[in-house]
Amino acid sequence: MRTDAGPRAHEGLMKVYGIDFTSRPSRRKPITCLECGFDGLRLKAGELTEWRDFEGFETALLRPGPWIAGIDCPFGQSRTFIENIGWPDTWDGYVNHAAGLGRDGFRAALDGYRAVRPPGDREHRRATDRATGAISPQKLYGTPVGLMFFEGAPRLRKAGVRIPGLQDGDPERLVVEAYPGVLARRLIGKASYKQDTRSKQTAQRDDTRRRLLALILDGKTQPIYGLKVEADPNLAEDPSGDRLDALLCAIQAAWAWTQREKGFGMPDAIDPLEGAIADPAGR
């Protein structure tokens, strides 16, 4: 049996952060953080914070623990990509290499890799992406999760947090990769519930967001994640869905905390280059 437990000497509420990340935070599109308290059975949402630059995010990562955060950002790249492109064969090694390229250099490296690959073999998914239905962390267009990796992973490495399966950092500051999409699909299928572009923010999406949150508050996640959720229904009123996604990230982080005696829910065969999303679907 895997035993990879985090801090043990804490009674009462565990502090849980759900963080909806963006590769270019701004006033219009901030990094959104929802602070929650978790007693092992019930997750209660509390203060919402929005960071318009990376400084707030970096400062939060350095807060003394104990806490656990679920961040909607790919922490790693696929083994196939790393081996094919010839980057260092350790997580911290290739994260440092990517950071050293700079944002433009990183984008150019991924564009150049894709340009010489045959169709259908240009962007690779990690095992965890296939298990949860996530897109390739190389993707730069549409939802630019490649740039989210570029901006997020080096900051996590530098902050010295513990990332189960990837980095043995401070055991009081735990971070897991979250992916709200897999949780949302369990409850509402493929229905769209968010949109950043104002002209595409429809009443139908508004209703879907409210329905998604209502299902969560009615306990529909409990059979899957083993916890109940209390949150302000107004979290669903944000058309971008960022505030609701922060709650979904917190649910996945709280679930990971309940699995701390079993490697925080990470797969037994987790690839130390790729990492894994904290969700029952990825086990």
Secondary structure, 3 states (H helix, E strand, C coil): CCCCCCCCCCCCCEEEEEEECCCCCCCCCCEEEEEEEECCCEEEEEEEEEECCHHHHHHHHCCCCCEEEEEECCCCCCHHHHHHHCCCCCHHHHHHHHHHHHHHHHHHHHHHHHHCCCCCCCCCCCHHHHHHCCCCCCCCCCCCHHHHHHHHHHHHHHHCEEECCCECCEEEEEEEEECHHHHHHHHHCCCCCCCCCHHHCCHHHHHHHHHHHHHHHCCCCHHHHCCEEECCHHHHHCCCCHHHHHHHHHHHHHHHHHCHHHHHHCCCCCCCCCCCECCHHHC
